[in-house]
Amino acid sequence: MFLDAMALSPKLSEASSVAREAERFGFGALWFTESRHNPFLASAVSAPVTDKLGLGTAIALAFPRSPMVTAQDAWDLAQLSSGRFTLGLGTQVKAHIERRFSVPFSHPVARIREYVLALRAIFDAFQGEARLDFRGDYYSLTLLPDAFSGGPQGFPDVPVFLGGVNTEMAKVAGEVADGLHVHPFHTERYLNEVLLPSVAAGSELGERRRKFTITVPVLYAGLEGNDPVDEERIAYLRGQIAFYGSTPNYRSVLELHGMESLADELRRFQRQGEIKKMREAASNDVLNLVAVIAPWDELPNALAERYQGKADRLALYGAPEQWRARPELGARFAAVTRQFSTM
């Protein structure tokens, strides 16, 4: 396994510094989410200031962008980073796609499947391996004059990962993508019993281009004994878990553990704006099911124990935000990556 960091949409003016720090601390890759800021731009400013660090979007939203627009961004980033860029894509939920981006949302699983196939066709056309002639149910791409083509480059095999929470998205990732970005709101049992079997089922339907990669963002806490800041970190984790647990799209994780009543309670509190009650509802049992919590010097072992044989890459969710808020933690993260690399 490799140990990565996941940055929660830093400002563009800070992204390159975050990337330099991630590389210095020994992380294998840095993944940029898409929320406040554009993850493609963050990857672009990070590529020239790093040498070995993998860079990727985890995830960029597919549906607000034409496949051609996404393909151009990914193609240029692959070249700029000398092949260190991975394109991670996701669907988002209907309300955001329709009301925040004002674009259509329908049949997300079938549409994202076709989107990935369209990207492959565009990449092949850019490289000069085939004429662009993609005709699908949702996307049709049949025009690419030389003057508008990305043109051949030395890193044409851009890895495409899909983000997925439920079975159908994991299955389509296994069929057409190169990897799955597991949602940070998951449990070990959900990964074993739901997501990995779904990826395997999808893989039987598709043609495997390369080794499939399971990347797992991890909600975590490294503890310092009686440090009061630890309580702040635990409160943060409770808030994240409560927020995700209140979202209908992620309900299946709680259902697997017989926690339907908790999902209903969190949803009710969320609608009422009862944020404090949401956090309180995320009990220690739920916290330990979802998050990895251990003293800093035991954190690498705790991560390996939970995910060995199940994941290819782990990404510490929000680690850059943590070390930027508390610069003294840089040494802690560097020690974690060193210890983890020996396992």
N, C-alpha and C positions, 0 to 999 in steps of 0.2 A: 504494500500500500504506500501511496504518497500522501503527504500531509500538505494541504493548501490553506489559503486564507480567502475568505469571502468578504469583500468590501461592500458596504451598504450604500452605494450610489454617492461617492464623495464628489465634492465640487471639482470641476475640471482643473481649477488652479491648484488643487491638492493631489490629484490622482497620480502624477508622476512621482511625487515624494513618497506617497503610500507604496508605490511599486518598488522604488529603490529600497525602502525599509523592509518590505516583504522579502526581497531577494537577499538582503543583508542578514535577515533573521533565519534564512535557510528554508523558506517555504518553497514547495515545488511549483506552485502556480498561484496566481491571483485572479479571482473571479469577481467581476463587477455586476451588481444587480442593476435593474432598471426601475427606478422609482422617481426620484427627484431629477436625476440627470441621465445623460445619454451614455450607455456603457461602451458604445463603439468609439466615441471620442475619448473616453477614459483609456481605453485600450491603445488608441493611437498615440496619445502623449506618453504612455508608459513604455511602449516598445523601444524607442530609441535610447532610453535611459537605463535599460536592463539588458543583460546578456544571456542568461539561462532561464529566467523566470517564465513559466508558461503564463499566457494571458487568455482570458475568455470572458464571454458574457454568460451570466447565470442568474436570470436568463434575460435575453432581449425579446421584446414582444413582436411576434410575427405578423399578426393580422393587420395592424395599422400600417405596415410597410408592404409594398409590392415585393415579390420575390426578387425582381431585378435590382431594386434598391438595396435589399439585404445582401444579395450576391456581390454587388459592387463593393460594399463596405467590407465584407468578409474577405474578398479577393485581395483588396489593397492591404488589409491588415495582415493577411498571411504573408504577403511579400515584405511588408515593412518589418515584421517580427522575425523574418527568416524561418517561417513555419512554426512559430510558437503559439499561434492564435487558434483557439477553438470557438466555433460558433455555437452558442447555446441558445435555443429558442423555446418559447412557451406561448400559451394561448391567452392567458389571463381569463377573467370571468366576464360574462356577458355585459354586466352593467358598465364596467370600465371600457370595454371595447366600443360599445354603442354610445355611452353618454360622455365619456372622457375624450375618446378619439373620434367619435362620430363616423364610424365605419361599420359595415354589416357584420353580424355574428350569427353563424349557423353551422351546424354539423362540425364542431371543432375538431373532432378526431379525424374525420375524413378529410377535412380541409388542411390540417397540419401535415397529414400524410402526403397529400398532393403537393404541398408547399415544399417539403424536403425533396421530393422527386423533381420538382421544377428547379430547385437550386442545383441539383446534380446536372440537369440538362444545361443550365446556364454556365456552370463551371466548365463542362466539356466544350461548350461553344467558345468560351473565352480562350481556352487552351488550344483551340483549333482542331479538336478531335472529332467534332460533329457539328453539323448545321443546327441552329436553334429551331426546333420544331416541336414544341411541347404543347399538347392539347389535352386539357383535363376538364373536369366538371366545374372547377372554380377558377382556374387560371389558364390562360392561353398566351403563349409566348412564341411568336413566330418571326420576329423581325429583329435582326442584330447586324447592321452594317458595320464594316471594319472600323469606321470612324467612331463608333460608340461601344466597341467591345473592350473589355478589360485587357485583352491581349495575353499571350502566353507568358508564363512566369515559372520560377523554379520550385514553387510550393503549391501545386495545383490541387492536391488532395486534401481540401479543407475539412477537418472533422466537424460533423454536425451532431450535436447532442440535443435531446428534447427533455424539457422539464415535465414531470408527471407525478400525480398524486394517486390517481385511481387506475383500475386494471386496464381499461381500454387505451389510455394514453401510454402506459408502460408497454403494452403489447405492440402498439404502432411504433414506439421507439425501437423495440427489439427487431421489428420488421425492416424499417427503412433508415434508421439513424445509426450513428456510431457510438452512442452512449446515452445514458439516462442520468439526468440530474434529479435525484430524489429530493422531495420537499423537506425542508428542515423540520416540519411537523410530521414526525413518523416515530415508530417504535421498532425495536429489534424484531419483534414478532410480525409486525406489519411488513417489514422488509422481507422477512423469510417466507411468510405465508401468502402474501398478496403480490408484491411488486416483482420479486425475482422470478416466481413462476410465470407471471404475465410476460416479462421480457423473454423468457425462454420460449413461451408459446408463440410470440411474435417472430422470434428468430427462425423458427421452423418454416415460416411463411416467406421470408425474404432471402436475399442473397448476401451473405456476410462479406463485407468489403475488408474489414480488418477486425482485430480483437475488439469486442464490445466492452465499453468502460462504464462501470457503475461509480458515479460520483455522489457522495453523500455529504451535504452540509450538516454540520453538527451544532446544536445548541449545547453550550458547555459552560462550566465555571471552574476556574482554577482558584483554589482557596489558600489563604495565608494564615490559617489558624483562627485567631480571634479578631482579625482585621475587620472593622466595621464596614469597610467597602465591600466585603464579601456579601453582606446582607443586601447591599444595593444591587449586586450582580444577581443574586437569587430573586430579588423582586423584579428585576428586568426579565429574567427567564419566565417567571410566573406570568408577567404581562404578555410576553410573546406567545406563550402556550395558550393563554386564555383567548387572545385575539384570534389565533389560528383555529382553536377549538370552537369558536363561535361562528365560524364560516361554514355554510352548508357544504361547500365543495370538499372540505376536509373532514366531514363528519364520519366518514368510513373508518378513519383511524381509531376514533373513540368507540365506534360500534363494534369493531373487532374485539375490543376488551370489555364489552358489555357495559359501556359507559354512555348509553343513549341519553340517560337522564341528565348527565353532566353537559352533554352537547345542547340539550334543550335549555338548561339553566343558563349556560353561557350566552346562548342566543338571546334569551330574554333579557339578561342584564345588558347585553350590547345594545339592544333596541332602546332600553331605558336610559342609556348613558351611564350606567353604574360601573364605572371602570374599577373602583376599589373592590367591589363585590366580585367582579370577574377575576381579579388577581387572587382574592381569597379562595375562590372556588377551585383554583388550580392547586390542589393539595399536594403534599409531599409525595404521595403515591404516583400521581400524574407527573409531577416534576421529574421523578427518577425514571419513569417509563420513557420519557421523551428526551431528557437532557442527560449529558454525561457530567457528573459533578465529582471532583476529587481534588486533593491537595495538588499543587502545581507539580511536584516531583513524582506524583503518582498518575498524573493525567495521561501521559503517553501510554502507560500500561492499561489504563481504563478504556482508552479509545481502542487500542488493539484488541483487548478482550471482547469488546462488544462487536467490532466490525471485521475482525480477521476472517478471511474466507468469504465475506459477503460483499465487500466494497473494494474497488481498486484505488479510489482516491477519497480522502476525507477533506472537508473544507471547514475550518473553524469560522462559524457564522458571526460576523461582526468583529473579528479579531482586530482589524486595522483601527476601527473606531475605539476599541478598548485601549490599545497601546498608544494611540494619539492622545487620548484623554489622560492617560497615566504613563508617561514616557519611561518610567522606571520598569514597566512591565516588558519592555523590549528584551531585556536579558532573560526574563522568564520564557518568553516565546522562543527565543533562540535556543534555550536549553531544552525545551519541549521538542523542537524539530530535530535537534541533534540526537536526543534519546530515541525518538521515534524512528529515525533513519537507520538505527542499528537493529531494529526488530525484524 
